[in-house]
Amino acid sequence: MDGAHKERDAGIKMGRQLKIADGLSLPLEVVTEKMAFLGRTGGGKSYTAMKLAELMLGAGAQIIAIDPVGIWYGLRIGFSANIYIFGGLRGDFPLEPTGGVLMADLIVDKGISAVLDVSQFATETELHRFAIGFGQRFFFRKKSSPSAIHLFLEECQELLPQNPMGGEAAVLHEWTRLWKLGRNFGIGGSLISQRPQEVNKKALNMAGTLFSFQMTGPQERKTVEAWVQDKDIDEDIKQILPKLRVGEPHVWSPTFLGISKTVRILPKKSADTSSTPKVGSRAEEKPLTPVDIEKLQKQMAATIEKAKTEDPKELRRQVVDLRRQIATRPQKEVTELVEIPVLKDSQVEKLEKIFRKIVAEAERHGKALSLFWQNQSEVAEALLAAMRSVTKARPLVETNRYLRGTDGQRRLAQSVKSSTAIEKPSRRTAEEIRSNGPTDLGKCETAILSTLAQHGECDMGRLALLSGYRKSGGFKNSISKLRGLGYLDGSNTGVMRITEAGSKTEIFDALPTGRDLFQYWLNSPRMGTCEREIMKMLDGRRDGSTMEEIAENAGYALSGGFKNSLSKLRTAGIIVGRNMERMKLSEELM
C-alpha cells in the first residue's frame, strides 16, 4: 500500500465529519458505503452527489466519477482539488473506448482521483466496451491492492440496467459483481439517476442510504417505495415525496446513519455545471484549476508501456512488424562467390524449434515473459538472420513435379544440387512480392499464410475464422495445396503452423483482431441479414444465450432458415456452442 492510500485510510479511522447539509454530517467512513441519489432532472441529485465528492476530496479521500453526461468536470472549477479529467470536452487527456483497462491500472497504481467523462463516445457499443474493460480490471486490481475509494456513477442505469439488451448484459454482469463485493476491498459508491425504475433493483437495494429528491412519475415513486419497504421502514412516502423542494431531499439511512429526515443541501464550492441551461443564456467559460499534467503524463507513459509488454496480441504484432522491416531492407546486388559454412540438419531443426517455442510461449504466457520480450526485436532478428544464413548454405532443392504412386500417396520427385560456394541472388522487395506474389498462391492460400504468420499455431476452426473463410471444401483444398508446397505442416484434425519456406513468401496481410475482426465479419458480404442480427444480439454476452433467446431478441422464428444461419456462423467459427447449448461469440471477436 503506497503513502497516499495509507494517508486516506488514516483519515477514515480518525472519524472526520463531512457536513453536507444543515443538521446532517456524514462520517468519513461514507467513502466505503453504498448510497443512492434519485430524483427528477433539476431536482438537485447530481448537485448533492458532487457536493459529497467535493467534501471527500477536501478530506483527502480518493474518488472516481464515471460521467456519461459531461458535467463532473465542474469539480475542478473554483475548487483546488487534485483531480484529473479524462475525456469529454474539457478533459486534460482524451479517453478512448479501448482505454478501460489502462485507466483502471493508472488509478490503482497511482492512487489518483479522476473524472472519466464518457459523454463523447459515439455509440453505446463504445461505452459498453470501456465500461467492461474498466470494471473488470479495476475490481481485479483492487482485490490485491485494497484501499478506500468511492465511485460516483452518474446515470447509473447505463452500467446497472434493470432490463439489459444486447451488450448491456455483459456490462451488468461486471458491475453487479463489483457493486456487490467491492466493499470487501475498500470500494464504496453512489448511484445517481433521474430514472430509478430503469436501475437494476438488486443493485439499488444494496444501497444503505437513499437521498430521495422531487419525483412526479408513478414509476419513480414506486421504485422508492419498494426500497423503503425492503429496509422495513414503516413510513408513507406518499406524504413525503410531493412536499420536497429543489435541493431539499429526504434522507433514509436506517442502519448507517439511523435517520429519516428532510434536509437542505449546503452550497458547493466548485462550479454548478449540473444545472440545466436556460433559454437565451450562454454558458460562461471558466478555467479548470491547474493540476500537474506533466507529472501524470510520465506516469501514464509507464503504465502504457507496461500494458504493451503484457499483451500477447501486441507481441504478435511486433513480431509481424519486425518481419516486415527485415523483408523491406534494401538488398545489394552481389555477383561474387562467397563461402558459407554448412550446418547440420539437426542444428537447423533445433533453431526452428527454438523460434517456434518462443512465439508459442509468448502467446500463452505473455505476462510472465514480459521482461524477456522487451528485447524481442533483437532476439527475433538475430534468429531470423541465422536461419536465413543456414538456409542459403543448405543444399538447393529443385522441385520437378508430383507423382502419384500405386499406393495412392503423393511422392515428391526431387533433384538435389549442393554446394558450399553459392552466388547470392538479387531479391525482390516485400512490395513486389505482395504485388506479384508467388505464382502458385491464390487469395485463400495467401490469407491462410498471413493468419499463421501473425497468430502462430491454429486449428482448422480458428484458422478459418481469422482468415475470413468458412471451413468449406475449397478452404481445405487450399490447405492441402500449401501443405504440398511445403508452406505449412500439421494435420486438419490437429494444429497447423507455417513452415520456414512459408515464412519466406513474406506475405503477411492478415485480418484484424478483436473488435475489428467482429466488424469485418459483421460487414462481410458472406453474411446475410439474419446472421448479422444474431451477431449483434450475442455481442457482449460473455455467458452466451440459448437458441430460443437468440431467436426472440434477434426477431426471428425458430425456423429451418434461422437454424441454417446459426450453422453458417458456427461453420465460420464466429459462434461456438450447439443448438441445444448456450451459444456465444468466439473469444477471438471479443
C-alpha angles and dihedrals in degrees: 000000000000127000095263092054092047092051092051093048090048089054091053092052090053090066098231115185125232110207106210099161141005104283095012127089124165123213115240087247084081086086089080096038128099116240140169133213111195130174148106124292110286094017094114104256096126091040090055094045090051089048088055091047089050091053092048092051091048089054092052097254123145118243137177124197121197104202124188091168101057101234106107095082084084089083086078096051113092092346124097096221122147095231128132127218118219119189130347125086095301102039126141087217133017119255121218126200088236092053100083096104092043092052092048091053092047094050094047096042097044100032093226128156114233148173111225101202107196094167093110097055107122100220142021088246090062091049092048092049092052094043094051093047094047097041095047095046096040093053092045093051095045091055089066095033107039119185137140114282134152124216119206109201109196112203087004094188086081089069101025106036122177094218108028119204127193112324092006091081093067091045091051091049094054097043096043089056092048092046093047100045104022097094089067087068099039099272117140127168152184125227113212122188143151090199106051092169088068094052116100106263096215090055094043093051090055089067109100096195126047127195104196118194133182113318127178105174122086093226092054092049091046090057092052091047090053090051092050092049091048089058092049092243111160101212134119104235090188087074093048111040099056091055097055118114130205109288093012110101128177109238121211116186108151097171111019099043101006094224143122112185146120117252139179114236117234120239119273124240094216125069120289098238093154095072117108113253113249125230112272094010124116123213113246113235107234122184122244117245106262119255132182099274095165092057092051091048089060091048091049092049091056092047092049092050090049091051091052094051090053097048114094091195090055090050091052091050090051091052091051091048090050091053090050092050091051092047094051097048110116114258123212121229108249121191101166123093117253130197115231121179114239119235123210120261090244090058092050092050090049091055092049092050092049092052094047091048092053092053093045093048091048090056093049099038106021093147095049091049096043093113092051094047093055084082096035094118092063093043095048093045092050092049093046091049091050092049092049091051091048093048093052089052095051122092113285114244122210112200110211106174146307119269125198111220127208090262091061093246123130115245123192115222109211137179113203127211118182132185137155090211111065136163113244104232127218113261134219119236121248089253091057091048092050091047098045101015128182104316091231097059125089130194095273094048090049091051092050093051091046091053094049091047091053102036105028120216116018136176119226096269096047092044092054093047095049093043094053097244138108122241092261131146091262091054091051090048089056090052090050090050092052091047090051091051090052093244096122138016136198133078130280090241095048133035127308129208138184116258128222089260090052091051090054091064083074094205105140108159100132126167120270121267138235117358092359089057089051090055090047092058093039090058096037115123086225089071122080128207093268093050091050093051091050091051092050092048093051093044109118095005100121092174091052130220138256121255090253093052092048092051093047096048094040090051100243136122121240092259133145090259092055091050089049089056090052089050091049091052091046092050090052090051092241094122131028130206133063125264093263092049135064109279127207142166118281114265087240089070098049 
